Amino acid sequence: MYAETIVYLIMAVVSLLSVVAVYLAIVERDLIKAVIYSALQSGFYAVLYYLLMAPDIVLVYLPVAVGLIPGVLIVLISKTERWEKE
């Protein structure tokens, strides 16, 4: 019973942290930092998937959402301007 409560508490905290990471990614003017916040949010989602007992989804989601997509976005940002204009 207590183990279930701890898992639910961890899920609630990770969900809240993912919402904070999304907010920070949206309001950030530095595009590199926004990509990092987005990758952080994806990492929190991977933790949620793991706690929801979907390890196969985690094994695909982590390399793509935390590694590949931010890497491609950083390369694209390096070809343009790093700072978002007002």
Secondary structure, 3 states (H helix, E strand, C coil): CHHHHHHHHHHHHHHHHHHHHHHHHHHCCEHHHHHHHHHHHHHHHHHHHHHCCCHHHHHHHHHHHHHHHHHHHHHHHHHCCCECCC
